[in-house]
Amino acid sequence: MSAPAIHEDAEVHRLAEVAPGARIAAGAKVGPFCVVGPEVVLGPGVELKSHVVVAGCTEVGAGTVIFPFASIGEVPQDLKFRGEKTRLVIGRNNRIREHVTMNPGTEGGGGVTSIGDDCLLMAGAHVAHDCRLGDRVILVNHAAVAGHCVIEDDVIVGGLSGVHQFVRIGRGAMIGALSMVTADVLPHGLVQGPRAGLDGLNLVGLKRRGTAREDIHALRDLYAALGGGQMRQTARQIAESPDPRAATVQEVLDFILGPSDRSFLSPQ
């Protein structure tokens, strides 16, 4: 196996272990007691603080910082995994804090776990195999995302919360702390509770992102219309109507009518 490809402008501490075959780009920093596996690619400006393990076929995007004792790319916690070659792809400018764990995909789940750009994964958070996280996702301390989940852009998952396998969480949703999410969450929804329910819109998040007032009112009307059960049927009827609608409303309708085997948390 070839020697590690370490760019001359990268910094690798003498107490770090970088396996032959690893690739480390310009400006990257690998701190003391880090372990970098033979199929790892660290992009420009990536920083591993110390005591970080990056294993498997893992790619870390430019500017991402990984803090001590994180375990990135180790084998999935899935008893069906048989050592097949799968990947973990992490985007740009992420902040991955202490004791975070991320696993690559599995053959049965498509083979790739992916993290978008500008995410913050706080201490102890977990991202399981075959998950897809969008951009600007925040997982607060010890939030756990089970296998095959899809978390869209601008979602916040509160501390000590759990997301059940195969769940989708739509763009801009907010999951309160200590919540257990067992069904799909509509875009811009606000969810909380031990067996989480949909408590309305994430109004704070909508306003922070500059959503127009008329679009927020349109979303409120849509959520009210969806609250009577038979959510897919109601969404299909609204989608087939010729009336013009806000882009945010269309986004929610597309989410409901998209592919999923799970039910939805219904507006209360």
C-alpha positions in Angstrom: 0.0 0.0 0.0 1.3 3.5 -0.9 2.4 6.0 1.7 -0.1 8.6 2.9 -0.5 11.5 0.5 0.1 14.5 2.9 0.2 17.9 1.2 3.3 19.9 2.1 1.1 22.7 3.6 -0.7 20.2 5.9 0.3 19.8 9.6 0.4 16.3 11.1 1.4 16.1 14.7 4.2 13.6 15.4 2.0 11.7 17.8 -0.8 11.2 15.3 -1.1 8.0 13.3 -1.9 8.4 9.6 -2.2 5.1 7.7 -0.7 4.5 4.3 -3.1 5.5 1.6 -4.8 8.3 3.5 -5.0 11.7 1.7 -4.6 15.0 3.6 -5.0 18.2 1.6 -3.4 21.6 2.0 -4.0 23.5 5.2 -5.4 20.5 7.0 -4.3 19.9 10.6 -4.1 16.5 12.4 -3.6 16.9 16.1 -1.9 14.6 18.7 -3.2 11.1 19.2 -5.5 11.2 16.2 -5.9 8.1 14.1 -6.6 8.4 10.3 -7.5 5.3 8.4 -6.1 4.2 5.0 -9.2 5.2 2.9 -9.8 8.6 4.6 -9.7 11.9 2.6 -9.3 15.1 4.6 -10.1 18.2 2.5 -8.4 21.6 2.6 -8.4 23.2 6.0 -9.9 20.3 7.8 -8.8 20.2 11.5 -8.8 17.2 13.8 -8.2 18.6 17.3 -6.8 15.6 19.1 -7.8 12.0 20.0 -10.1 11.8 16.9 -10.6 8.6 15.0 -11.5 8.8 11.3 -11.9 5.4 9.8 -13.4 3.6 6.8 -14.0 5.1 3.4 -14.6 8.6 4.8 -14.4 12.0 3.1 -14.3 15.1 5.2 -15.1 18.4 3.3 -13.0 21.6 3.4 -13.0 23.6 6.6 -14.7 21.0 8.8 -13.4 20.9 12.4 -13.7 17.7 14.5 -13.2 17.9 18.2 -11.6 15.4 20.7 -12.8 11.9 21.1 -15.1 11.9 18.1 -15.4 8.6 16.2 -16.1 9.1 12.5 -16.6 6.4 10.0 -16.3 3.3 12.1 -18.5 0.3 11.1 -22.3 0.7 11.4 -24.2 -0.5 14.5 -26.2 -2.8 12.3 -26.1 -6.6 12.7 -26.7 -7.1 9.0 -23.4 -5.3 8.1 -20.9 -7.9 6.8 -18.0 -5.6 6.1 -19.1 -4.4 2.7 -17.4 -1.4 1.3 -19.5 1.7 2.0 -18.9 5.4 2.5 -19.4 8.4 4.8 -19.3 11.7 3.1 -19.1 14.9 5.2 -19.6 18.3 3.6 -17.8 21.6 4.1 -17.5 23.9 7.2 -19.1 21.5 9.7 -18.4 21.6 13.5 -18.4 18.1 14.9 -18.0 18.3 18.7 -16.6 16.0 21.3 -17.7 12.3 21.4 -19.8 12.5 18.2 -20.2 9.2 16.4 -21.0 8.8 12.7 -21.3 5.6 10.7 -21.0 4.9 7.0 -23.8 3.3 5.0 -24.8 -0.3 4.5 -25.3 -2.3 1.3 -29.0 -2.5 2.0 -29.4 1.2 2.6 -27.7 2.5 -0.5 -24.1 2.4 0.8 -23.7 6.1 1.8 -24.2 8.2 4.9 -24.0 11.9 3.9 -23.7 15.2 5.9 -24.3 18.5 4.2 -22.5 21.8 4.8 -22.4 24.2 7.8 -23.8 21.7 10.2 -23.3 21.7 14.0 -23.2 18.3 15.7 -22.9 19.0 19.5 -21.2 16.7 22.0 -22.3 13.1 22.0 -24.6 13.3 19.0 -25.0 10.2 16.8 -25.7 9.8 13.1 -26.3 6.2 12.1 -25.8 4.3 8.9 -27.5 5.5 5.6 -28.7 8.8 7.0 -28.8 11.9 4.9 -28.5 15.3 6.6 -28.9 18.5 4.7 -27.2 21.8 5.2 -27.2 23.9 8.4 -28.6 21.0 10.5 -28.0 21.3 14.3 -28.0 18.2 16.5 -27.9 19.3 20.1 -26.0 17.4 22.8 -26.7 13.6 22.7 -29.3 13.7 20.0 -29.4 10.4 18.2 -30.5 9.8 14.6 -31.2 6.1 13.7 -30.5 4.5 10.4 -31.9 5.5 7.0 -33.3 8.9 8.3 -33.5 12.0 6.1 -33.1 15.3 7.8 -33.5 18.3 5.5 -31.9 21.7 5.6 -32.1 24.0 8.6 -33.5 21.4 11.0 -32.7 21.6 14.7 -33.0 18.4 16.8 -33.0 19.2 20.6 -30.8 17.6 23.2 -31.4 14.0 24.3 -33.9 13.5 21.5 -34.2 10.4 19.4 -35.2 10.0 15.7 -36.6 6.6 14.8 -35.1 4.8 11.8 -36.5 5.7 8.3 -38.1 8.9 9.6 -38.0 12.1 7.4 -37.8 15.5 9.0 -38.7 18.3 6.6 -36.8 21.6 6.1 -36.9 24.1 8.9 -38.5 21.8 11.5 -37.6 22.1 15.1 -37.5 19.1 17.5 -37.7 20.1 21.2 -35.4 18.5 23.8 -36.2 15.1 25.2 -38.4 14.2 22.3 -38.9 10.8 20.6 -39.8 11.2 16.9 -41.4 8.1 15.5 -43.1 9.5 12.4 -42.3 11.9 9.6 -42.2 15.6 10.5 -43.6 18.2 8.0 -41.4 21.1 6.9 -41.3 24.0 9.3 -43.1 21.9 12.0 -42.5 22.3 15.8 -42.4 19.0 17.6 -42.0 18.1 21.2 -42.9 15.5 23.8 -41.7 12.1 25.1 -43.8 10.6 22.2 -43.5 13.6 20.1 -46.5 15.4 18.6 -46.6 18.2 16.0 -47.5 21.4 18.0 -47.6 23.8 15.1 -45.2 25.8 13.1 -41.6 26.7 13.9 -42.4 30.4 13.8 -39.1 31.5 15.3 -37.1 29.6 12.6 -39.4 30.9 9.8 -38.9 34.5 10.9 -35.1 34.1 11.3 -34.9 32.9 7.7 -36.9 36.0 6.5 -40.0 34.2 5.5 -42.7 36.6 4.3 -45.6 37.2 6.6 -48.1 36.2 3.9 -46.2 32.9 3.4 -46.4 32.2 7.2 -50.1 32.8 7.2 -50.5 30.5 4.2 -48.6 27.8 6.1 -50.9 28.3 9.1 -53.9 27.8 7.0 -52.4 24.6 5.5 -51.6 23.1 8.9 -55.1 23.8 10.0 -56.5 22.0 6.9 -54.2 19.0 7.5 -55.2 18.6 11.1 -58.3 16.4 10.6 -56.6 13.2 9.7 -56.2 11.6 6.2 -53.2 13.8 5.6 -52.1 12.4 2.3 -55.7 12.5 0.9 -56.1 16.1 2.0 -52.7 17.1 0.7 -53.5 15.5 -2.7 -56.8 17.4 -2.9 -55.1 20.7 -2.2 -52.3 19.9 -4.6 -54.7 19.2 -7.4 -56.6 22.4 -6.9 -55.9 25.2 -9.5 -55.5 27.9 -6.9 -52.1 29.6 -6.7 -50.1 28.9 -3.5 -47.0 30.0 -1.7 -43.7 28.1 -2.4 -43.6 27.1 1.3 -47.0 25.6 1.0 -46.0 23.7 -2.1 -42.9 22.5 -0.3 -45.1 20.9 2.5 -47.4 19.3 -0.1 -44.5 17.8 -2.0 -43.1 16.4 1.3 -46.4 14.8 2.2 -46.9 13.3 -1.2 -43.2 12.1 -1.5 -42.0 8.5 -1.0 -42.2 7.3 2.6 -43.4 4.1 4.3 -44.0 6.0 7.6 -47.0 7.9 8.9 -46.8 11.6 9.8 -47.0 13.5 13.0 -50.3 15.3 12.6 -51.0 19.0 13.5 -52.7 19.2 16.9 
